[in-house]
């Protein structure tokens, strides 16, 4: 039986995710080599690093959106949705991590998609506040920033090997929902 071979563009994209997750400063030559193509072939698909990073960012954002949508489809509350979204997002660390430091917010399309995601997150935080999941006196902007930064912290723990994705997601949710105070017994 014949194996289905990915397109050259798909092979380059997957290689780029792998290479840049290992070494954010890797070259396009490194990507081409991992993809099993020449540099000229890579440049036919992506003229330079900015174009490749933009494509990776679009794919990564779609993967995040899909993971969250799938994980939260049957959530019984907004609070449960937040917990489940962290469980879905944290395992994507390797495919997301390096993009956080690429300065892609200057790209209008990426910035618009990111802003739309933040607006949706703000609405979800407001709904979770109404349910009592978050203190209504804490500004929504603070909770949104906490969620984003806890996601980054969880990715960092996973990448360093200090926690599994499940452990890191649970720590992020515990911190977001209960703070850092231990139980009082």
TORKOL-4160 file (C-alpha; in steps of 0.2 Angstrom, whole numbers, padded with zeros to 4 digits, m for minus):
185
<pt num="1" X="0000" Y="0000" Z="0000"/>
<pt num="2" X="0007" Y="0017" Z="m0004"/>
<pt num="3" X="0010" Y="0030" Z="0009"/>
<pt num="4" X="0002" Y="0047" Z="0008"/>
<pt num="5" X="0016" Y="0059" Z="0006"/>
<pt num="6" X="0013" Y="0077" Z="0013"/>
<pt num="7" X="0014" Y="0091" Z="0001"/>
<pt num="8" X="0031" Y="0100" Z="0000"/>
<pt num="9" X="0023" Y="0115" Z="0008"/>
<pt num="10" X="0016" Y="0104" Z="0022"/>
<pt num="11" X="0033" Y="0096" Z="0025"/>
<pt num="12" X="0042" Y="0113" Z="0026"/>
<pt num="13" X="0029" Y="0119" Z="0039"/>
<pt num="14" X="0030" Y="0103" Z="0050"/>
<pt num="15" X="0049" Y="0104" Z="0049"/>
<pt num="16" X="0049" Y="0122" Z="0054"/>
<pt num="17" X="0038" Y="0119" Z="0069"/>
<pt num="18" X="0050" Y="0105" Z="0074"/>
<pt num="19" X="0066" Y="0115" Z="0070"/>
<pt num="20" X="0061" Y="0131" Z="0078"/>
<pt num="21" X="0054" Y="0123" Z="0094"/>
<pt num="22" X="0071" Y="0115" Z="0096"/>
<pt num="23" X="0081" Y="0131" Z="0092"/>
<pt num="24" X="0072" Y="0147" Z="0090"/>
<pt num="25" X="0087" Y="0155" Z="0081"/>
<pt num="26" X="0088" Y="0141" Z="0068"/>
<pt num="27" X="0091" Y="0145" Z="0050"/>
<pt num="28" X="0080" Y="0142" Z="0035"/>
<pt num="29" X="0093" Y="0131" Z="0029"/>
<pt num="30" X="0090" Y="0120" Z="0045"/>
<pt num="31" X="0072" Y="0120" Z="0041"/>
<pt num="32" X="0075" Y="0115" Z="0022"/>
<pt num="33" X="0086" Y="0101" Z="0028"/>
<pt num="34" X="0074" Y="0094" Z="0040"/>
<pt num="35" X="0060" Y="0095" Z="0027"/>
<pt num="36" X="0071" Y="0086" Z="0015"/>
<pt num="37" X="0071" Y="0100" Z="0002"/>
<pt num="38" X="0083" Y="0112" Z="m0005"/>
<pt num="39" X="0083" Y="0130" Z="0000"/>
<pt num="40" X="0077" Y="0136" Z="m0017"/>
<pt num="41" X="0062" Y="0125" Z="m0014"/>
<pt num="42" X="0059" Y="0132" Z="0003"/>
<pt num="43" X="0060" Y="0150" Z="m0004"/>
<pt num="44" X="0048" Y="0146" Z="m0018"/>
<pt num="45" X="0035" Y="0143" Z="m0004"/>
<pt num="46" X="0041" Y="0155" Z="0008"/>
<pt num="47" X="0052" Y="0169" Z="0002"/>
<pt num="48" X="0060" Y="0173" Z="0019"/>
<pt num="49" X="0058" Y="0170" Z="0038"/>
<pt num="50" X="0044" Y="0183" Z="0040"/>
<pt num="51" X="0033" Y="0174" Z="0028"/>
<pt num="52" X="0036" Y="0157" Z="0035"/>
<pt num="53" X="0034" Y="0163" Z="0053"/>
<pt num="54" X="0017" Y="0172" Z="0048"/>
<pt num="55" X="0011" Y="0155" Z="0040"/>
<pt num="56" X="0017" Y="0146" Z="0056"/>
<pt num="57" X="0008" Y="0159" Z="0067"/>
<pt num="58" X="m0009" Y="0157" Z="0057"/>
<pt num="59" X="m0008" Y="0138" Z="0059"/>
<pt num="60" X="m0004" Y="0139" Z="0077"/>
<pt num="61" X="m0018" Y="0151" Z="0081"/>
<pt num="62" X="m0030" Y="0139" Z="0071"/>
<pt num="63" X="m0024" Y="0124" Z="0081"/>
<pt num="64" X="m0026" Y="0134" Z="0098"/>
<pt num="65" X="m0044" Y="0139" Z="0092"/>
<pt num="66" X="m0048" Y="0121" Z="0087"/>
<pt num="67" X="m0041" Y="0113" Z="0103"/>
<pt num="68" X="m0051" Y="0125" Z="0114"/>
<pt num="69" X="m0067" Y="0123" Z="0104"/>
<pt num="70" X="m0066" Y="0104" Z="0104"/>
<pt num="71" X="m0061" Y="0104" Z="0123"/>
<pt num="72" X="m0075" Y="0116" Z="0129"/>
<pt num="73" X="m0089" Y="0110" Z="0117"/>
<pt num="74" X="m0098" Y="0101" Z="0132"/>
<pt num="75" X="m0092" Y="0112" Z="0146"/>
<pt num="76" X="m0105" Y="0114" Z="0159"/>
<pt num="77" X="m0100" Y="0131" Z="0164"/>
<pt num="78" X="m0088" Y="0145" Z="0159"/>
<pt num="79" X="m0076" Y="0140" Z="0174"/>
<pt num="80" X="m0076" Y="0122" Z="0167"/>
<pt num="81" X="m0072" Y="0129" Z="0150"/>
<pt num="82" X="m0057" Y="0139" Z="0156"/>
<pt num="83" X="m0050" Y="0123" Z="0165"/>
<pt num="84" X="m0053" Y="0112" Z="0150"/>
<pt num="85" X="m0046" Y="0125" Z="0138"/>
<pt num="86" X="m0030" Y="0125" Z="0148"/>
<pt num="87" X="m0029" Y="0106" Z="0147"/>
<pt num="88" X="m0031" Y="0108" Z="0128"/>
<pt num="89" X="m0018" Y="0122" Z="0126"/>
<pt num="90" X="m0004" Y="0117" Z="0137"/>
<pt num="91" X="0001" Y="0101" Z="0127"/>
<pt num="92" X="0003" Y="0113" Z="0111"/>
<pt num="93" X="0018" Y="0121" Z="0120"/>
<pt num="94" X="0031" Y="0115" Z="0107"/>
<pt num="95" X="0021" Y="0121" Z="0092"/>
<pt num="96" X="0017" Y="0138" Z="0101"/>
<pt num="97" X="0032" Y="0143" Z="0112"/>
<pt num="98" X="0044" Y="0150" Z="0099"/>
<pt num="99" X="0031" Y="0161" Z="0091"/>
<pt num="100" X="0028" Y="0171" Z="0107"/>
<pt num="101" X="0045" Y="0179" Z="0104"/>
<pt num="102" X="0044" Y="0182" Z="0085"/>
<pt num="103" X="0036" Y="0200" Z="0086"/>
<pt num="104" X="0022" Y="0194" Z="0074"/>
<pt num="105" X="0010" Y="0207" Z="0082"/>
<pt num="106" X="0017" Y="0220" Z="0069"/>
<pt num="107" X="0008" Y="0209" Z="0055"/>
<pt num="108" X="m0010" Y="0217" Z="0053"/>
<pt num="109" X="m0018" Y="0200" Z="0050"/>
<pt num="110" X="m0010" Y="0191" Z="0065"/>
<pt num="111" X="m0013" Y="0206" Z="0076"/>
<pt num="112" X="m0032" Y="0207" Z="0071"/>
<pt num="113" X="m0034" Y="0188" Z="0074"/>
<pt num="114" X="m0025" Y="0190" Z="0091"/>
<pt num="115" X="m0036" Y="0204" Z="0096"/>
<pt num="116" X="m0051" Y="0195" Z="0091"/>
<pt num="117" X="m0046" Y="0180" Z="0102"/>
<pt num="118" X="m0043" Y="0192" Z="0117"/>
<pt num="119" X="m0060" Y="0200" Z="0114"/>
<pt num="120" X="m0068" Y="0183" Z="0115"/>
<pt num="121" X="m0057" Y="0179" Z="0131"/>
<pt num="122" X="m0064" Y="0195" Z="0139"/>
<pt num="123" X="m0082" Y="0190" Z="0135"/>
<pt num="124" X="m0079" Y="0173" Z="0143"/>
<pt num="125" X="m0071" Y="0180" Z="0158"/>
<pt num="126" X="m0086" Y="0192" Z="0161"/>
<pt num="127" X="m0097" Y="0177" Z="0159"/>
<pt num="128" X="m0087" Y="0167" Z="0172"/>
<pt num="129" X="m0088" Y="0182" Z="0183"/>
<pt num="130" X="m0107" Y="0181" Z="0182"/>
<pt num="131" X="m0106" Y="0163" Z="0187"/>
<pt num="132" X="m0095" Y="0167" Z="0202"/>
<pt num="133" X="m0079" Y="0158" Z="0195"/>
<pt num="134" X="m0070" Y="0175" Z="0197"/>
<pt num="135" X="m0071" Y="0189" Z="0209"/>
<pt num="136" X="m0082" Y="0202" Z="0200"/>
<pt num="137" X="m0071" Y="0216" Z="0208"/>
<pt num="138" X="m0055" Y="0210" Z="0199"/>
<pt num="139" X="m0054" Y="0219" Z="0182"/>
<pt num="140" X="m0057" Y="0208" Z="0167"/>
<pt num="141" X="m0041" Y="0214" Z="0159"/>
<pt num="142" X="m0031" Y="0208" Z="0174"/>
<pt num="143" X="m0039" Y="0190" Z="0173"/>
<pt num="144" X="m0036" Y="0190" Z="0154"/>
<pt num="145" X="m0018" Y="0194" Z="0157"/>
<pt num="146" X="m0016" Y="0181" Z="0171"/>
<pt num="147" X="m0024" Y="0168" Z="0160"/>
<pt num="148" X="m0012" Y="0172" Z="0146"/>
<pt num="149" X="0004" Y="0173" Z="0157"/>
<pt num="150" X="m0001" Y="0157" Z="0166"/>
<pt num="151" X="m0003" Y="0148" Z="0150"/>
<pt num="152" X="0015" Y="0154" Z="0145"/>
<pt num="153" X="0021" Y="0149" Z="0163"/>
<pt num="154" X="0013" Y="0132" Z="0160"/>
<pt num="155" X="0022" Y="0130" Z="0143"/>
<pt num="156" X="0038" Y="0135" Z="0151"/>
<pt num="157" X="0037" Y="0121" Z="0164"/>
<pt num="158" X="0033" Y="0108" Z="0151"/>
<pt num="159" X="0047" Y="0114" Z="0140"/>
<pt num="160" X="0059" Y="0113" Z="0154"/>
<pt num="161" X="0053" Y="0095" Z="0159"/>
<pt num="162" X="0048" Y="0101" Z="0176"/>
<pt num="163" X="0030" Y="0096" Z="0174"/>
<pt num="164" X="0019" Y="0086" Z="0162"/>
<pt num="165" X="0006" Y="0095" Z="0152"/>
<pt num="166" X="m0007" Y="0089" Z="0163"/>
<pt num="167" X="0002" Y="0095" Z="0179"/>
<pt num="168" X="0006" Y="0112" Z="0171"/>
<pt num="169" X="m0012" Y="0114" Z="0166"/>
<pt num="170" X="m0019" Y="0109" Z="0183"/>
<pt num="171" X="m0006" Y="0122" Z="0191"/>
<pt num="172" X="m0012" Y="0135" Z="0179"/>
<pt num="173" X="m0030" Y="0132" Z="0183"/>
<pt num="174" X="m0027" Y="0131" Z="0202"/>
<pt num="175" X="m0018" Y="0148" Z="0202"/>
<pt num="176" X="m0031" Y="0156" Z="0191"/>
<pt num="177" X="m0046" Y="0150" Z="0201"/>
<pt num="178" X="m0039" Y="0149" Z="0218"/>
<pt num="179" X="m0023" Y="0160" Z="0219"/>
<pt num="180" X="m0007" Y="0153" Z="0227"/>
<pt num="181" X="m0013" Y="0151" Z="0244"/>
<pt num="182" X="m0012" Y="0134" Z="0252"/>
<pt num="183" X="m0027" Y="0126" Z="0260"/>
<pt num="184" X="m0030" Y="0131" Z="0278"/>
<pt num="185" X="m0032" Y="0115" Z="0289"/>
